[in-house]
Amino acid sequence: MENNNTSNTESKKKKSLVFPIILAAVLIGGGIFGYRSYTYSQYHEETDDAQIASNMNPVISKISGYVAEVKVKDNQFVKKGDTLVILDNKDQKMALEQALAALGTARSNISSAQSATNATSKNIGSSEAAVRTANAQIEAAKVNVWKTSQDLKRYEILVKDHSITQQQYEQALAAKQSADKQLQVLVDQKNQIAQQTNIASSQTAASNQQISVANSVAKQREVDVENARLNLSYTIILAPEDGFVGKVPIQAGQFLQAGSQLFSLIKNDQKWVVANFKETQVAKMTEGQKVHIEIDAFPGRDFEGRVSSFSPATGSTFSILPPDNASGNFVKVVQRLPVKIDFVNLDKTIVQKLRTGMNVKAEVSLK
């Protein structure tokens, strides 16, 4: 009976010691884990608000028009210069033909103005030669006037002495009057020729001005032709870079406005991580720090990265409707700051499998 009581006492003592031992082990383990977690958190910052990012080039129509043909499909890989979309080009071809016709007319106007200038230049030359001839004739007529004047003076003396007849005197007088009239006719002719020369000079100046105007118009028409050709080239929309086409929401027959975005072209050669850390986490972060990266799409695999840059503003600031705390009741919310993280030694096969927007967990080492 005493042995049974002793064994029961010993078993109770053993049971009473189990719980304190387990509790002590849990407390010690929890303390160690807590201390290690606290120590680790002092040198690391992590967030799961992070995604894969890449360059996304918008494909934009530079002119308005109807879609004639769509040459790509959703998620298709294209190379730089590949044809993506073809627009109906009837209007652009007609505009080019009109511009070419206007250019031909402008060039014809230049030829006409040059021909008119050449003709008036020849008229000026002829008029100047006629003026020189008239000047020579006037000089000869002046000599004749002087000679007849001298003869008339002598005849006036002789007729008074009755040395010559009245008829001879009248002949000398007639010769003098004829010489005066001939000189006046030649002077009038010279003035008329000089006036014609001035008119021809004015016409030449006007023709030269027309040539300048015609050249300016022709240059404008050349610009119109180049613009029409450029618009015609815009009817074929090409891939600006190598990459994957996103969702293609357009169809043949659809009308596109100039400047409208058709779809996006995602480059596949560069990938990085944009991690949105809380503003309370970035105090000790600097560019170049190592980053441990986990990608949800590749469980069990670790990737290495480095902090590349910090956004100049919080994410909410770049939103369509940024917060304005002065316009209403203020509620303090911890802000997120986008941090760009570049991959280090990332395998090309992995790069090709990564897709923009994939979820990532980023852990920055603050050491």
C-alpha atoms as a printed R data frame, in Angstrom:
    type eleno elety resid chain resno       x       y        z
1   ATOM     1    CA   MET     A     1   0.000   0.000    0.000
2   ATOM     2    CA   GLU     A     2   2.863   2.268    0.811
3   ATOM     3    CA   ASN     A     3   4.536   1.405   -2.530
4   ATOM     4    CA   ASN     A     4   1.450   2.485   -4.469
5   ATOM     5    CA   ASN     A     5   1.301   5.784   -2.648
6   ATOM     6    CA   THR     A     6   4.963   6.407   -3.356
7   ATOM     7    CA   SER     A     7   4.616   5.694   -7.097
8   ATOM     8    CA   ASN     A     8   1.587   7.972   -7.353
9   ATOM     9    CA   THR     A     9   3.462  10.749   -5.638
10  ATOM    10    CA   GLU     A    10   6.420  10.365   -7.949
11  ATOM    11    CA   SER     A    11   4.191  10.386  -11.082
12  ATOM    12    CA   LYS     A    12   2.440  13.524   -9.863
13  ATOM    13    CA   LYS     A    13   5.813  15.189   -9.319
14  ATOM    14    CA   LYS     A    14   6.903  14.228  -12.826
15  ATOM    15    CA   LYS     A    15   3.661  15.593  -14.352
16  ATOM    16    CA   SER     A    16   3.979  18.782  -12.376
17  ATOM    17    CA   LEU     A    17   7.512  19.310  -13.797
18  ATOM    18    CA   VAL     A    18   6.542  18.741  -17.482
19  ATOM    19    CA   PHE     A    19   4.502  21.893  -17.908
20  ATOM    20    CA   PRO     A    20   7.106  24.256  -16.438
21  ATOM    21    CA   ILE     A    21   9.781  22.664  -18.599
22  ATOM    22    CA   ILE     A    22   7.690  23.006  -21.759
23  ATOM    23    CA   LEU     A    23   6.732  26.561  -20.842
24  ATOM    24    CA   ALA     A    24  10.348  27.437  -20.159
25  ATOM    25    CA   ALA     A    25  11.406  25.915  -23.476
26  ATOM    26    CA   VAL     A    26   8.680  27.849  -25.323
27  ATOM    27    CA   LEU     A    27   9.628  31.071  -23.604
28  ATOM    28    CA   ILE     A    28  13.317  30.576  -24.254
29  ATOM    29    CA   GLY     A    29  12.653  29.612  -27.895
30  ATOM    30    CA   GLY     A    30  10.288  32.534  -28.345
31  ATOM    31    CA   GLY     A    31  12.784  34.866  -26.760
32  ATOM    32    CA   ILE     A    32  15.557  33.638  -29.010
33  ATOM    33    CA   PHE     A    33  13.320  33.905  -32.078
34  ATOM    34    CA   GLY     A    34  12.106  37.345  -31.048
35  ATOM    35    CA   TYR     A    35  15.637  38.568  -30.381
36  ATOM    36    CA   ARG     A    36  16.882  37.214  -33.684
37  ATOM    37    CA   SER     A    37  13.855  38.692  -35.511
38  ATOM    38    CA   TYR     A    38  14.378  42.042  -33.847
39  ATOM    39    CA   THR     A    39  18.096  41.996  -34.620
40  ATOM    40    CA   TYR     A    40  17.386  40.954  -38.217
41  ATOM    41    CA   SER     A    41  14.777  43.701  -38.648
42  ATOM    42    CA   GLN     A    42  17.335  46.314  -37.600
43  ATOM    43    CA   TYR     A    43  19.389  45.532  -40.712
44  ATOM    44    CA   HIS     A    44  16.659  44.595  -43.198
45  ATOM    45    CA   GLU     A    45  13.515  46.131  -44.619
46  ATOM    46    CA   GLU     A    46  11.013  44.110  -46.606
47  ATOM    47    CA   THR     A    47   7.747  44.543  -48.477
48  ATOM    48    CA   ASP     A    48   5.453  42.395  -50.564
49  ATOM    49    CA   ASP     A    49   3.949  45.476  -52.261
50  ATOM    50    CA   ALA     A    50   6.249  45.062  -55.261
51  ATOM    51    CA   GLN     A    51   5.867  44.092  -58.910
52  ATOM    52    CA   ILE     A    52   7.933  43.341  -61.984
53  ATOM    53    CA   ALA     A    53   8.235  46.379  -64.290
54  ATOM    54    CA   SER     A    54   9.503  46.896  -67.842
55  ATOM    55    CA   ASN     A    55   9.477  49.436  -70.651
56  ATOM    56    CA   MET     A    56   6.059  49.785  -72.274
57  ATOM    57    CA   ASN     A    57   6.008  51.707  -75.547
58  ATOM    58    CA   PRO     A    58   2.582  53.028  -76.558
59  ATOM    59    CA   VAL     A    59   1.669  52.471  -80.206
60  ATOM    60    CA   ILE     A    60  -0.016  55.691  -81.345
61  ATOM    61    CA   SER     A    61  -1.717  56.666  -84.594
62  ATOM    62    CA   LYS     A    62  -0.286  59.963  -85.862
63  ATOM    63    CA   ILE     A    63  -3.208  60.625  -88.218
64  ATOM    64    CA   SER     A    64  -6.930  60.014  -88.212
65  ATOM    65    CA   GLY     A    65  -8.361  57.313  -90.443
66  ATOM    66    CA   TYR     A    66 -10.144  54.008  -90.801
67  ATOM    67    CA   VAL     A    67  -8.344  50.746  -90.033
68  ATOM    68    CA   ALA     A    68  -7.826  48.752  -93.220
69  ATOM    69    CA   GLU     A    69  -5.966  45.795  -91.742
70  ATOM    70    CA   VAL     A    70  -4.576  44.658  -88.379
71  ATOM    71    CA   LYS     A    71  -1.378  42.668  -88.880
72  ATOM    72    CA   VAL     A    72  -0.776  41.523  -85.274
73  ATOM    73    CA   LYS     A    73  -2.581  39.509  -82.641
74  ATOM    74    CA   ASP     A    74  -2.669  39.575  -78.864
75  ATOM    75    CA   ASN     A    75   0.633  38.653  -77.160
76  ATOM    76    CA   GLN     A    76   2.523  38.403  -80.469
77  ATOM    77    CA   PHE     A    77   6.273  39.080  -80.533
78  ATOM    78    CA   VAL     A    78   7.320  41.645  -83.140
79  ATOM    79    CA   LYS     A    79  10.606  43.177  -84.243
80  ATOM    80    CA   LYS     A    80  11.391  46.827  -84.788
81  ATOM    81    CA   GLY     A    81   9.974  47.974  -88.132
82  ATOM    82    CA   ASP     A    82   7.360  45.224  -88.446
83  ATOM    83    CA   THR     A    83   3.978  46.367  -89.756
84  ATOM    84    CA   LEU     A    84   1.370  46.453  -86.996
85  ATOM    85    CA   VAL     A    85  -1.645  48.264  -88.470
86  ATOM    86    CA   ILE     A    86  -2.526  49.576  -91.945
87  ATOM    87    CA   LEU     A    87  -4.921  52.504  -92.308
88  ATOM    88    CA   ASP     A    88  -6.992  53.341  -95.383
89  ATOM    89    CA   ASN     A    89  -4.790  55.678  -97.484
90  ATOM    90    CA   LYS     A    90  -7.137  56.933 -100.229
91  ATOM    91    CA   ASP     A    91  -7.373  60.438  -98.746
92  ATOM    92    CA   GLN     A    92  -3.614  60.650  -98.234
93  ATOM    93    CA   LYS     A    93  -2.910  59.537 -101.824
94  ATOM    94    CA   MET     A    94  -5.321  62.153 -103.159
95  ATOM    95    CA   ALA     A    95  -3.706  64.831 -101.003
96  ATOM    96    CA   LEU     A    96  -0.284  63.823 -102.355
97  ATOM    97    CA   GLU     A    97  -1.501  64.046 -105.955
98  ATOM    98    CA   GLN     A    98  -2.977  67.496 -105.301
99  ATOM    99    CA   ALA     A    99   0.271  68.648 -103.706
100 ATOM   100    CA   LEU     A   100   2.296  67.354 -106.681
101 ATOM   101    CA   ALA     A   101  -0.035  69.127 -109.132
102 ATOM   102    CA   ALA     A   102   0.276  72.382 -107.170
103 ATOM   103    CA   LEU     A   103   4.056  71.987 -107.185
104 ATOM   104    CA   GLY     A   104   4.028  71.556 -110.982
105 ATOM   105    CA   THR     A   105   1.945  74.720 -111.367
106 ATOM   106    CA   ALA     A   106   4.313  76.658 -109.110
107 ATOM   107    CA   ARG     A   107   7.323  75.541 -111.128
108 ATOM   108    CA   SER     A   108   5.550  76.541 -114.352
109 ATOM   109    CA   ASN     A   109   4.958  79.995 -112.880
110 ATOM   110    CA   ILE     A   110   8.690  80.256 -112.215
111 ATOM   111    CA   SER     A   111   9.436  79.426 -115.875
112 ATOM   112    CA   SER     A   112   6.882  81.976 -117.077
113 ATOM   113    CA   ALA     A   113   8.310  84.681 -114.834
114 ATOM   114    CA   GLN     A   114  11.831  83.906 -116.009
115 ATOM   115    CA   SER     A   115  10.744  84.067 -119.660
116 ATOM   116    CA   ALA     A   116   9.060  87.440 -119.054
117 ATOM   117    CA   THR     A   117  12.202  88.717 -117.359
118 ATOM   118    CA   ASN     A   118  14.366  87.581 -120.255
119 ATOM   119    CA   ALA     A   119  12.046  89.297 -122.748
120 ATOM   120    CA   THR     A   120  12.009  92.586 -120.843
121 ATOM   121    CA   SER     A   121  15.787  92.411 -120.444
122 ATOM   122    CA   LYS     A   122  16.133  92.143 -124.222
123 ATOM   123    CA   ASN     A   123  13.761  95.101 -124.626
124 ATOM   124    CA   ILE     A   124  15.925  97.113 -122.281
125 ATOM   125    CA   GLY     A   125  18.974  96.268 -124.368
126 ATOM   126    CA   SER     A   126  17.233  97.301 -127.588
127 ATOM   127    CA   SER     A   127  15.959 100.532 -125.996
128 ATOM   128    CA   GLU     A   128  19.416 101.443 -124.686
129 ATOM   129    CA   ALA     A   129  20.896 100.872 -128.168
130 ATOM   130    CA   ALA     A   130  18.156 103.054 -129.671
131 ATOM   131    CA   VAL     A   131  18.942 105.791 -127.115
132 ATOM   132    CA   ARG     A   132  22.600 105.722 -128.083
133 ATOM   133    CA   THR     A   133  21.652 105.982 -131.766
134 ATOM   134    CA   ALA     A   134  19.285 108.858 -131.016
135 ATOM   135    CA   ASN     A   135  22.014 110.667 -129.078
136 ATOM   136    CA   ALA     A   136  24.347 110.364 -132.059
137 ATOM   137    CA   GLN     A   137  21.649 111.631 -134.403
138 ATOM   138    CA   ILE     A   138  20.922 114.564 -132.068
139 ATOM   139    CA   GLU     A   139  24.574 115.532 -132.016
140 ATOM   140    CA   ALA     A   140  24.637 115.473 -135.818
141 ATOM   141    CA   ALA     A   141  21.422 117.521 -135.908
142 ATOM   142    CA   LYS     A   142  22.942 120.100 -133.552
143 ATOM   143    CA   VAL     A   143  25.907 120.460 -135.882
144 ATOM   144    CA   ASN     A   144  23.501 120.944 -138.766
145 ATOM   145    CA   VAL     A   145  21.571 123.558 -136.767
146 ATOM   146    CA   TRP     A   146  24.783 125.435 -136.022
147 ATOM   147    CA   LYS     A   147  25.836 125.310 -139.686
148 ATOM   148    CA   THR     A   148  22.495 126.543 -140.972
149 ATOM   149    CA   SER     A   149  22.465 129.276 -138.317
150 ATOM   150    CA   GLN     A   150  25.824 130.524 -139.479
151 ATOM   151    CA   ASP     A   151  24.754 130.370 -143.125
152 ATOM   152    CA   LEU     A   152  21.582 132.301 -142.331
153 ATOM   153    CA   LYS     A   153  23.562 135.055 -140.591
154 ATOM   154    CA   ARG     A   154  25.837 135.469 -143.606
155 ATOM   155    CA   TYR     A   155  22.892 135.460 -146.035
156 ATOM   156    CA   GLU     A   156  21.118 138.136 -143.964
157 ATOM   157    CA   ILE     A   157  24.117 140.448 -144.498
158 ATOM   158    CA   LEU     A   158  24.466 139.602 -148.167
159 ATOM   159    CA   VAL     A   159  20.779 140.103 -148.921
160 ATOM   160    CA   LYS     A   160  20.949 143.595 -147.417
161 ATOM   161    CA   ASP     A   161  23.845 144.392 -149.740
162 ATOM   162    CA   HIS     A   162  21.934 142.860 -152.604
163 ATOM   163    CA   SER     A   163  24.833 140.471 -153.147
164 ATOM   164    CA   ILE     A   164  22.438 137.516 -153.280
165 ATOM   165    CA   THR     A   165  18.911 137.144 -154.349
166 ATOM   166    CA   GLN     A   166  15.935 136.997 -152.022
167 ATOM   167    CA   GLN     A   167  15.388 133.408 -153.093
168 ATOM   168    CA   GLN     A   168  18.826 132.361 -151.928
169 ATOM   169    CA   TYR     A   169  18.162 133.979 -148.543
170 ATOM   170    CA   GLU     A   170  14.835 132.216 -148.216
171 ATOM   171    CA   GLN     A   171  16.506 128.901 -149.032
172 ATOM   172    CA   ALA     A   172  19.027 129.468 -146.173
173 ATOM   173    CA   LEU     A   173  16.162 130.395 -143.823
174 ATOM   174    CA   ALA     A   174  14.259 127.247 -144.789
175 ATOM   175    CA   ALA     A   175  17.370 125.149 -144.223
176 ATOM   176    CA   LYS     A   176  17.739 126.661 -140.726
177 ATOM   177    CA   GLN     A   177  14.098 126.025 -139.823
178 ATOM   178    CA   SER     A   178  14.302 122.480 -141.176
179 ATOM   179    CA   ALA     A   179  17.428 121.789 -139.082
180 ATOM   180    CA   ASP     A   180  15.663 123.106 -135.933
181 ATOM   181    CA   LYS     A   181  12.614 120.911 -136.525
182 ATOM   182    CA   GLN     A   182  14.799 117.866 -137.249
183 ATOM   183    CA   LEU     A   183  16.624 118.406 -133.960
184 ATOM   184    CA   GLN     A   184  13.333 118.702 -132.061
185 ATOM   185    CA   VAL     A   185  12.017 115.503 -133.693
186 ATOM   186    CA   LEU     A   186  15.155 113.614 -132.698
187 ATOM   187    CA   VAL     A   187  14.943 114.926 -129.117
188 ATOM   188    CA   ASP     A   188  11.290 113.834 -128.888
189 ATOM   189    CA   GLN     A   189  12.181 110.414 -130.240
190 ATOM   190    CA   LYS     A   190  14.967 110.054 -127.693
191 ATOM   191    CA   ASN     A   191  12.609 110.977 -124.855
192 ATOM   192    CA   GLN     A   192  10.082 108.433 -126.063
193 ATOM   193    CA   ILE     A   193  12.738 105.732 -126.289
194 ATOM   194    CA   ALA     A   194  13.984 106.638 -122.792
195 ATOM   195    CA   GLN     A   195  10.428 106.346 -121.479
196 ATOM   196    CA   GLN     A   196  10.105 102.933 -123.066
197 ATOM   197    CA   THR     A   197  13.397 101.968 -121.445
198 ATOM   198    CA   ASN     A   198  12.062 103.002 -118.037
199 ATOM   199    CA   ILE     A   199   8.889 101.013 -118.652
200 ATOM   200    CA   ALA     A   200  10.970  97.970 -119.633
201 ATOM   201    CA   SER     A   201  13.109  98.384 -116.488
202 ATOM   202    CA   SER     A   202   9.967  98.531 -114.364
203 ATOM   203    CA   GLN     A   203   8.628  95.431 -116.070
204 ATOM   204    CA   THR     A   204  11.941  93.663 -115.457
205 ATOM   205    CA   ALA     A   205  11.836  94.577 -111.770
206 ATOM   206    CA   ALA     A   206   8.237  93.353 -111.581
207 ATOM   207    CA   SER     A   207   9.212  90.132 -113.341
208 ATOM   208    CA   ASN     A   208  12.092  89.615 -110.910
209 ATOM   209    CA   GLN     A   209   9.661  90.119 -108.048
210 ATOM   210    CA   GLN     A   210   7.332  87.575 -109.621
211 ATOM   211    CA   ILE     A   211  10.232  85.128 -109.831
212 ATOM   212    CA   SER     A   212  10.889  85.594 -106.107
213 ATOM   213    CA   VAL     A   213   7.218  85.096 -105.303
214 ATOM   214    CA   ALA     A   214   7.040  82.060 -107.591
215 ATOM   215    CA   ASN     A   215  10.127  80.551 -105.923
216 ATOM   216    CA   SER     A   216   8.604  81.067 -102.478
217 ATOM   217    CA   VAL     A   217   5.345  79.474 -103.594
218 ATOM   218    CA   ALA     A   218   7.262  76.562 -105.124
219 ATOM   219    CA   LYS     A   219   9.135  75.990 -101.847
220 ATOM   220    CA   GLN     A   220   5.824  76.003  -99.976
221 ATOM   221    CA   ARG     A   221   4.422  73.486 -102.443
222 ATOM   222    CA   GLU     A   222   7.505  71.314 -101.943
223 ATOM   223    CA   VAL     A   223   6.829  71.365  -98.209
224 ATOM   224    CA   ASP     A   224   3.200  70.432  -98.915
225 ATOM   225    CA   VAL     A   225   4.394  67.482 -100.998
226 ATOM   226    CA   GLU     A   226   6.732  66.285  -98.241
227 ATOM   227    CA   ASN     A   227   3.949  66.683  -95.680
228 ATOM   228    CA   ALA     A   228   1.561  64.706  -97.891
229 ATOM   229    CA   ARG     A   229   4.150  61.954  -98.325
230 ATOM   230    CA   LEU     A   230   4.754  61.913  -94.570
231 ATOM   231    CA   ASN     A   231   1.025  61.569  -93.886
232 ATOM   232    CA   LEU     A   232   0.861  58.768  -96.447
233 ATOM   233    CA   SER     A   233   3.685  56.973  -94.624
234 ATOM   234    CA   TYR     A   234   1.757  57.328  -91.357
235 ATOM   235    CA   THR     A   235  -0.985  55.090  -92.767
236 ATOM   236    CA   ILE     A   236   1.381  52.173  -92.099
237 ATOM   237    CA   ILE     A   237   2.008  51.910  -88.348
238 ATOM   238    CA   LEU     A   238   5.297  50.173  -87.573
239 ATOM   239    CA   ALA     A   239   6.720  48.641  -84.406
240 ATOM   240    CA   PRO     A   240   9.019  51.161  -82.687
241 ATOM   241    CA   GLU     A   241  10.982  48.483  -80.813
242 ATOM   242    CA   ASP     A   242  11.305  44.739  -80.372
243 ATOM   243    CA   GLY     A   243   8.814  43.358  -77.898
244 ATOM   244    CA   PHE     A   244   5.500  41.708  -77.209
245 ATOM   245    CA   VAL     A   245   2.223  43.262  -78.293
246 ATOM   246    CA   GLY     A   246  -0.313  43.543  -75.518
247 ATOM   247    CA   LYS     A   247  -4.043  43.236  -75.996
248 ATOM   248    CA   VAL     A   248  -5.077  44.482  -79.456
249 ATOM   249    CA   PRO     A   249  -8.551  46.060  -79.044
250 ATOM   250    CA   ILE     A   250  -8.881  47.490  -82.582
251 ATOM   251    CA   GLN     A   251 -10.524  45.901  -85.643
252 ATOM   252    CA   ALA     A   252 -10.688  46.531  -89.375
253 ATOM   253    CA   GLY     A   253 -13.139  49.322  -90.230
254 ATOM   254    CA   GLN     A   254 -12.683  51.085  -86.905
255 ATOM   255    CA   PHE     A   255 -12.067  54.854  -87.039
256 ATOM   256    CA   LEU     A   256  -8.995  56.105  -85.192
257 ATOM   257    CA   GLN     A   257  -8.381  59.633  -84.006
258 ATOM   258    CA   ALA     A   258  -4.950  61.179  -84.438
259 ATOM   259    CA   GLY     A   259  -2.941  60.762  -81.245
260 ATOM   260    CA   SER     A   260  -5.026  57.883  -79.911
261 ATOM   261    CA   GLN     A   261  -3.154  54.963  -78.317
262 ATOM   262    CA   LEU     A   262  -3.898  51.681  -80.058
263 ATOM   263    CA   PHE     A   263  -2.132  49.271  -77.700
264 ATOM   264    CA   SER     A   264   1.168  48.853  -75.857
265 ATOM   265    CA   LEU     A   265   4.407  47.210  -76.937
266 ATOM   266    CA   ILE     A   266   6.259  45.647  -73.999
267 ATOM   267    CA   LYS     A   267  10.003  45.261  -74.364
268 ATOM   268    CA   ASN     A   268  11.250  41.882  -73.179
269 ATOM   269    CA   ASP     A   269  14.965  42.560  -72.789
270 ATOM   270    CA   GLN     A   270  14.838  44.645  -69.609
271 ATOM   271    CA   LYS     A   271  13.076  43.877  -66.362
272 ATOM   272    CA   TRP     A   272  13.282  45.431  -62.925
273 ATOM   273    CA   VAL     A   273  11.313  45.581  -59.688
274 ATOM   274    CA   VAL     A   274   9.329  48.513  -58.340
275 ATOM   275    CA   ALA     A   275   8.890  48.022  -54.599
276 ATOM   276    CA   ASN     A   276   6.587  50.342  -52.673
277 ATOM   277    CA   PHE     A   277   8.125  50.708  -49.201
278 ATOM   278    CA   LYS     A   278   6.460  52.578  -46.383
279 ATOM   279    CA   GLU     A   279   7.873  56.018  -45.738
280 ATOM   280    CA   THR     A   280   8.984  54.755  -42.328
281 ATOM   281    CA   GLN     A   281  11.167  52.090  -43.950
282 ATOM   282    CA   VAL     A   282  13.358  54.139  -46.286
283 ATOM   283    CA   ALA     A   283  15.339  56.209  -43.768
284 ATOM   284    CA   LYS     A   284  18.351  53.874  -43.891
285 ATOM   285    CA   MET     A   285  18.029  52.838  -47.507
286 ATOM   286    CA   THR     A   286  20.630  54.016  -50.007
287 ATOM   287    CA   GLU     A   287  21.358  53.293  -53.638
288 ATOM   288    CA   GLY     A   288  23.512  50.225  -54.207
289 ATOM   289    CA   GLN     A   289  22.266  48.188  -51.254
290 ATOM   290    CA   LYS     A   290  21.731  44.482  -51.888
291 ATOM   291    CA   VAL     A   291  18.195  43.169  -52.211
292 ATOM   292    CA   HIS     A   292  16.872  39.653  -51.750
293 ATOM   293    CA   ILE     A   293  14.015  39.037  -54.190
294 ATOM   294    CA   GLU     A   294  11.326  36.341  -54.175
295 ATOM   295    CA   ILE     A   295   8.951  36.059  -57.137
296 ATOM   296    CA   ASP     A   296   5.572  34.411  -56.600
297 ATOM   297    CA   ALA     A   297   5.735  32.834  -60.050
298 ATOM   298    CA   PHE     A   298   8.987  31.029  -59.130
299 ATOM   299    CA   PRO     A   299   8.445  29.629  -55.616
300 ATOM   300    CA   GLY     A   300  11.552  28.343  -53.890
301 ATOM   301    CA   ARG     A   301  13.930  30.393  -56.033
302 ATOM   302    CA   ASP     A   302  15.860  33.384  -54.751
303 ATOM   303    CA   PHE     A   303  17.015  36.294  -56.896
304 ATOM   304    CA   GLU     A   304  19.547  38.995  -56.237
305 ATOM   305    CA   GLY     A   305  19.122  42.702  -56.871
306 ATOM   306    CA   ARG     A   306  20.397  46.161  -55.980
307 ATOM   307    CA   VAL     A   307  18.604  49.380  -55.094
308 ATOM   308    CA   SER     A   308  18.845  51.541  -58.199
309 ATOM   309    CA   SER     A   309  16.916  54.742  -57.416
310 ATOM   310    CA   PHE     A   310  14.165  56.291  -55.337
311 ATOM   311    CA   SER     A   311  11.057  57.985  -56.656
312 ATOM   312    CA   PRO     A   312  11.038  61.784  -56.192
313 ATOM   313    CA   ALA     A   313   7.483  61.578  -54.826
314 ATOM   314    CA   THR     A   314   5.159  59.091  -53.188
315 ATOM   315    CA   GLY     A   315   2.950  56.864  -55.269
316 ATOM   316    CA   SER     A   316  -0.257  58.685  -54.331
317 ATOM   317    CA   THR     A   317   1.185  61.932  -55.681
318 ATOM   318    CA   PHE     A   318   1.308  60.452  -59.189
319 ATOM   319    CA   SER     A   319  -2.274  59.201  -59.054
320 ATOM   320    CA   ILE     A   320  -5.001  60.672  -61.252
321 ATOM   321    CA   LEU     A   321  -6.606  62.293  -58.208
322 ATOM   322    CA   PRO     A   322  -3.758  63.090  -55.787
323 ATOM   323    CA   PRO     A   323  -4.780  63.745  -52.171
324 ATOM   324    CA   ASP     A   324  -5.225  67.341  -51.068
325 ATOM   325    CA   ASN     A   325  -5.164  67.357  -47.287
326 ATOM   326    CA   ALA     A   326  -6.069  71.036  -47.112
327 ATOM   327    CA   SER     A   327  -9.424  70.511  -48.813
328 ATOM   328    CA   GLY     A   328 -11.147  68.422  -46.166
329 ATOM   329    CA   ASN     A   329 -10.806  66.466  -42.939
330 ATOM   330    CA   PHE     A   330  -7.222  65.309  -42.514
331 ATOM   331    CA   VAL     A   331  -6.577  61.612  -41.871
332 ATOM   332    CA   LYS     A   332  -2.938  60.656  -41.635
333 ATOM   333    CA   VAL     A   333  -2.079  57.644  -43.804
334 ATOM   334    CA   VAL     A   334   1.346  56.097  -44.090
335 ATOM   335    CA   GLN     A   335   2.557  56.807  -47.623
336 ATOM   336    CA   ARG     A   336   4.377  54.430  -49.944
337 ATOM   337    CA   LEU     A   337   7.536  55.432  -51.812
338 ATOM   338    CA   PRO     A   338   8.353  53.534  -55.059
339 ATOM   339    CA   VAL     A   339  11.914  52.183  -55.098
340 ATOM   340    CA   LYS     A   340  13.481  50.853  -58.294
341 ATOM   341    CA   ILE     A   341  15.456  47.624  -57.883
342 ATOM   342    CA   ASP     A   342  17.621  46.206  -60.665
343 ATOM   343    CA   PHE     A   343  18.230  42.494  -60.996
344 ATOM   344    CA   VAL     A   344  21.798  41.229  -60.654
345 ATOM   345    CA   ASN     A   345  23.038  38.253  -62.697
346 ATOM   346    CA   LEU     A   346  19.548  37.366  -63.896
347 ATOM   347    CA   ASP     A   347  19.417  34.443  -66.320
348 ATOM   348    CA   LYS     A   348  18.104  35.369  -69.795
349 ATOM   349    CA   THR     A   349  15.725  32.423  -69.754
350 ATOM   350    CA   ILE     A   350  14.169  33.813  -66.587
351 ATOM   351    CA   VAL     A   351  13.967  37.302  -68.131
352 ATOM   352    CA   GLN     A   352  11.902  35.911  -70.987
353 ATOM   353    CA   LYS     A   353   9.519  34.233  -68.544
354 ATOM   354    CA   LEU     A   354   9.017  37.276  -66.345
355 ATOM   355    CA   ARG     A   355   5.905  39.284  -67.074
356 ATOM   356    CA   THR     A   356   5.205  42.869  -66.167
357 ATOM   357    CA   GLY     A   357   3.051  43.156  -63.067
358 ATOM   358    CA   MET     A   358   4.086  39.851  -61.420
359 ATOM   359    CA   ASN     A   359   4.060  40.012  -57.617
360 ATOM   360    CA   VAL     A   360   7.390  40.160  -55.830
361 ATOM   361    CA   LYS     A   361   8.681  40.188  -52.258
362 ATOM   362    CA   ALA     A   362  11.710  42.429  -51.811
363 ATOM   363    CA   GLU     A   363  14.014  42.441  -48.789
364 ATOM   364    CA   VAL     A   364  16.681  45.168  -48.621
365 ATOM   365    CA   SER     A   365  19.866  44.602  -46.638
366 ATOM   366    CA   LEU     A   366  20.695  47.841  -44.805
367 ATOM   367    CA   LYS     A   367  24.286  46.897  -44.040
